[in-house]
Amino acid sequence: MTDKVIENNQVTLMGEIVGEFSYSHEIYGEGFYMVDVRVERLSDSADLIPLMVSERLLDVTQSYVGCKIAVIGQFRSYNRHEERKNKLVLSVFAREIEFVDEIGDGGRTNQIFLDGYICKEPIYRKTPLGREIADLLLAVNRPYGKSDYIPCICWGRNARYAAGFEVGSRCAVWGRIQSREYMKKLSEDEAEKRVAYEVSVSKLELVEE
């Protein structure tokens, strides 16, 4: 059962550690720590992706800044309560980590596959330049009755297709994890720079139950 569930959320990343580990939380005596990994895009830009690592997987007291790693894991979410409301916090949960000398070509450094359920009406829109975009929120089941809620963004033909998906539909998604900076308006004259994480979809299809 567990292996079957893990198959519905698969991430492969290759990148460079760019910060120190910070403590996140503890479950059943096992500590979990966060660290940022810089993952190059095919273009000249890069994504900064938060990685959650168990202290049993790596010696988190050491500094690994500048080290290149290959990670196999899952894209996970949890709700953090702040400012009187819940904030969806996303990170890659590492199951395996390997130190590497070289990072391969861009196409294989950032891959994700999800199999989940549409849990919110898709939002379809066009940019001022006429580019079609659709936002999806996918609920991906974990063992023991939990789910991860993963925002996904589709473009062009995929966006037109996804716009017609109904809440409750089962959907498979292939793509990459991306980070995106935006300004969060706090008041009339105050704004704060924040980072959102989402799956940039390259392929998707409805799955028959």
VENKA-V993720 format. One record per residue. PHI is phi as a letter, one per 20 degrees, with the letter a starting at -180 (NA if undefined). OMEGA is omega as a letter, one per 20 degrees, with the letter a starting at -180 (* if undefined). NEAR is the number of other C-alpha atoms within 10 Angstrom. Layout:
BEGIN
phi:PHI omega:OMEGA near:NEAR
phi:PHI omega:OMEGA near:NEAR
END
This chain:
BEGIN
phi:NA omega:a near:6
phi:f omega:r near:9
phi:g omega:r near:8
phi:f omega:a near:10
phi:f omega:a near:14
phi:f omega:r near:17
phi:f omega:a near:13
phi:e omega:a near:18
phi:b omega:a near:22
phi:c omega:r near:17
phi:c omega:r near:22
phi:c omega:a near:21
phi:c omega:r near:26
phi:c omega:a near:27
phi:a omega:a near:27
phi:d omega:r near:22
phi:f omega:a near:23
phi:c omega:r near:17
phi:b omega:r near:15
phi:e omega:r near:15
phi:f omega:r near:22
phi:c omega:a near:14
phi:f omega:r near:14
phi:d omega:a near:13
phi:a omega:r near:12
phi:c omega:r near:12
phi:c omega:r near:7
phi:l omega:r near:5
phi:n omega:r near:7
phi:d omega:a near:10
phi:e omega:r near:15
phi:c omega:a near:20
phi:c omega:a near:18
phi:d omega:r near:21
phi:b omega:r near:22
phi:e omega:r near:21
phi:c omega:r near:25
phi:e omega:a near:19
phi:d omega:a near:24
phi:f omega:r near:20
phi:e omega:r near:16
phi:f omega:r near:11
phi:f omega:a near:7
phi:e omega:a near:6
phi:e omega:a near:8
phi:b omega:r near:15
phi:d omega:r near:18
phi:d omega:a near:21
phi:d omega:r near:21
phi:f omega:a near:20
phi:d omega:r near:22
phi:d omega:a near:25
phi:c omega:r near:25
phi:f omega:r near:19
phi:f omega:r near:15
phi:e omega:a near:10
phi:e omega:a near:12
phi:b omega:r near:12
phi:f omega:a near:12
phi:f omega:r near:20
phi:e omega:r near:10
phi:e omega:r near:9
phi:e omega:r near:13
phi:d omega:a near:17
phi:g omega:a near:15
phi:n omega:r near:13
phi:f omega:r near:14
phi:e omega:a near:20
phi:c omega:r near:19
phi:d omega:a near:20
phi:c omega:r near:21
phi:d omega:a near:18
phi:a omega:a near:21
phi:c omega:r near:24
phi:e omega:a near:26
phi:c omega:r near:19
phi:c omega:r near:20
phi:b omega:r near:14
phi:e omega:r near:13
phi:d omega:a near:11
phi:e omega:r near:10
phi:b omega:r near:8
phi:l omega:r near:7
phi:m omega:r near:6
phi:b omega:a near:8
phi:e omega:r near:11
phi:d omega:r near:13
phi:f omega:a near:16
phi:d omega:a near:15
phi:d omega:r near:22
phi:b omega:r near:20
phi:e omega:r near:24
phi:e omega:a near:21
phi:f omega:r near:20
phi:d omega:r near:14
phi:c omega:r near:13
phi:c omega:r near:16
phi:c omega:r near:10
phi:e omega:a near:13
phi:c omega:r near:14
phi:e omega:a near:8
phi:c omega:r near:11
phi:d omega:a near:17
phi:f omega:a near:12
phi:f omega:a near:12
phi:g omega:a near:14
phi:f omega:a near:11
phi:d omega:a near:12
phi:e omega:a near:20
phi:b omega:a near:22
phi:c omega:r near:19
phi:b omega:r near:22
phi:c omega:r near:22
phi:c omega:r near:25
phi:c omega:a near:23
phi:b omega:a near:25
phi:c omega:r near:22
phi:f omega:a near:22
phi:d omega:r near:18
phi:b omega:r near:15
phi:g omega:r near:15
phi:g omega:r near:21
phi:d omega:a near:15
phi:d omega:r near:18
phi:b omega:r near:16
phi:c omega:r near:13
phi:f omega:r near:8
phi:g omega:r near:7
phi:e omega:r near:6
phi:n omega:r near:9
phi:f omega:a near:11
phi:e omega:a near:17
phi:c omega:r near:20
phi:c omega:r near:22
phi:d omega:r near:22
phi:c omega:r near:26
phi:d omega:a near:22
phi:d omega:r near:27
phi:e omega:a near:23
phi:d omega:a near:25
phi:f omega:r near:19
phi:d omega:r near:17
phi:f omega:r near:12
phi:m omega:r near:8
phi:m omega:r near:6
phi:e omega:r near:9
phi:c omega:r near:16
phi:d omega:a near:21
phi:d omega:a near:22
phi:d omega:r near:23
phi:f omega:r near:18
phi:c omega:r near:21
phi:c omega:a near:22
phi:d omega:a near:25
phi:c omega:r near:21
phi:l omega:a near:14
phi:f omega:r near:12
phi:f omega:a near:18
phi:f omega:r near:24
phi:f omega:r near:16
phi:f omega:a near:15
phi:f omega:a near:25
phi:g omega:a near:18
phi:e omega:a near:13
phi:f omega:r near:18
phi:e omega:r near:14
phi:g omega:a near:15
phi:n omega:r near:14
phi:f omega:r near:15
phi:e omega:a near:20
phi:b omega:r near:20
phi:d omega:a near:17
phi:c omega:r near:23
phi:d omega:r near:17
phi:r omega:a near:20
phi:c omega:r near:22
phi:e omega:r near:23
phi:c omega:r near:19
phi:d omega:a near:17
phi:b omega:r near:11
phi:e omega:r near:10
phi:b omega:r near:12
phi:e omega:r near:11
phi:e omega:a near:12
phi:f omega:a near:11
phi:e omega:r near:9
phi:b omega:a near:8
phi:g omega:a near:6
phi:c omega:a near:6
phi:c omega:r near:9
phi:c omega:a near:12
phi:c omega:r near:10
phi:f omega:r near:9
phi:c omega:r near:10
phi:c omega:r near:11
phi:d omega:r near:13
phi:c omega:a near:21
phi:b omega:r near:20
phi:e omega:r near:25
phi:e omega:a near:21
phi:e omega:r near:20
phi:d omega:a near:13
phi:b omega:r near:14
phi:b omega:r near:19
phi:b omega:r near:15
phi:f omega:a near:17
phi:d omega:r near:12
phi:f omega:r near:7
phi:f omega:* near:5
END
